[in-house]
Amino acid sequence: MTVTDPIPFDNSYARLPERFFARVNPAVREKPVLIRVNEVLAHELGLAPDWLSSDAGLDVLSGRSVADGSEPIAMAYAGHQFGNFVPQLGDGRAILLGEMVDCQGQRRDLQLKGAGETPFSRNGDGQAALGSVLREYVVSEAMAALGVPTTRALAAVATGDPVYREKALPGAVLTRVASSHIRVGTFQFFAAREDTEAVRHLADHVIARHYPSAEGAQNPYLALLEEVIAAQAKLISRWMLVGFIHGVMNTDNMSIAGETIDYGPCAFLDTYDPETVFSSIDQFGRYAYGNQPSIALWNLARLAETLLPLLSENEEAAIAIAENALEDFEPLFQAAYLSGMTRKLGIAKPQDEDAQLASAILAAMAENAVDFTLFFRRLADAIEPGPGEEALRSLFADPSACDLLLQRWRKRLTQEPENAGDRRKRMRAVNPVYIPRNHRVEAMIEAAVEDGDFAPFEELLTVLAKPFEDRLEFNHYENPPQEHERVTATFCGT
């Protein structure tokens, strides 16, 4: 299936009651310039990249015109922000153009981020700075290539208008694609207003759109909660396995669809430390790397609270049902995490004691300031003694700690005899060599913002599109930052 113009919109969310959103058109840009169209994603959606890159396509991607069939809306939601509840947030700088069904029959949202003021802007300007748009484009596409469920970037457009933050910055608009933009905070918006009818309506919509198997369950709303818990357990395990730090795990930034959403001050681990925080607004480390599983569970408890009236007419019974469902998160997360970690370690048949092995390895990495990504990538070359072993030892402040780990790891591998080459191939298929290193992302942003140079942006996307393939011409992208390149803080685009 390939379409050109118009985009085949079919907008189910816009057919919900009017209190679910505000109808608003994107701000009109007088001189937009196309930065990039994601041709691979366009083909997945059944859209023609040539049309998206045309003047007509640019008009839609910039917000200068509204395509036929589009019903632009800003979605209403609430949320806990750093633990504090805000009863009304909503899309303050994003506008949902509509929905379409892709080539696999999956319904997808098309949203403009940085599209201008909405009724939910809360005195904000509704704009997005170029740097935040490029960051989200690069990191979300990298996450997709790493196999992590995520929103995607279809296009980036320079608006030609300045955005005023600490200083004037070039503005931009991101076209974001998602399974949906429904959040935990969307449910909270209506629950806070004691609008049980709207909570039920929203839950029915989510079941039909994302979890149709729940519809036939004895208690469909319990089944919905269980499905979301399972999806989040798997998602957070994927984050942990690639060293990703979201940075702002507010309930309004948790997708009901189980996708990574809202890339603000996100970052990736360099040296392994579970207390790592990059976000400049996370002053107390609430959303540190190692806290992400517990925060996800906390957020899910907030979702469960909104569903209590639907779980049972008896409040005590509803609470018991919700608590029982939430107890599944920890074992689901641990199972997904251990399964992924053992694959990273080249173990095909996990055993109970493998959790202790993984913990010992991570503890030694933390004590020795070992680069997270390079350790697992180089481990595949240290299955047997040789040059690969020395490359791995060089990552440790105390190489003798590496020797002890290798001895224990190799002993475990003897329980699963396998050709070293085959095991190495399996390990390299799950341990990336290239991630969006923070210093590379910052350098890319600086080149684009300060010099109008998008070559680093394009090259970074090329590298990250194949994160598991060694490519000689890009080998320098695997290197961790030198001391003067180290990024210690990242910033939200708002």
Secondary structure, 3 states (H helix, E strand, C coil): CCECCCCCCCCCHHHCCHHHEEECCCCCCCCCEEEEECHHHHHHHCECHHHHCCHHHHHHHHCCCCCCCCCCEEECCCEEECCEEECCCCCCCEEEEEEEECCCCCEEEEEEECCCCCCCCCCCCCCEEHHHHHHHHHHHHHHHHCCCCECEEEEEEEEEEEEECCCEEEEEEEEEEECCCCEHHHHHHHHCCCCHHHHHHHHHHHHHHHCHHHHHCCCHHHHHHHHHHHHHHHHHHHHHHHCEECCCCCHHHCECCCCECCCCCCEECCECCCCCCCECCCCCCCCCHHHHHHHHHHHHHHHHHHHHHHHCCCHHHHHHHHHHHHCCHHHHHHHHHHHHHHHHCCCCCCCCCHHHHHHHHHHHHHHCCCEHHHHHHHHHHHCCCCHHHHHHHCCCCCHHHHHHHHHHHHHHHCCCCCCHHHHHHHHHCCCCCCCCCHHHHHHHHHHHHHHCCCHHHHHHHHHHCCCCCCCHHHHHHHCCCCHHHCCCCECCCC
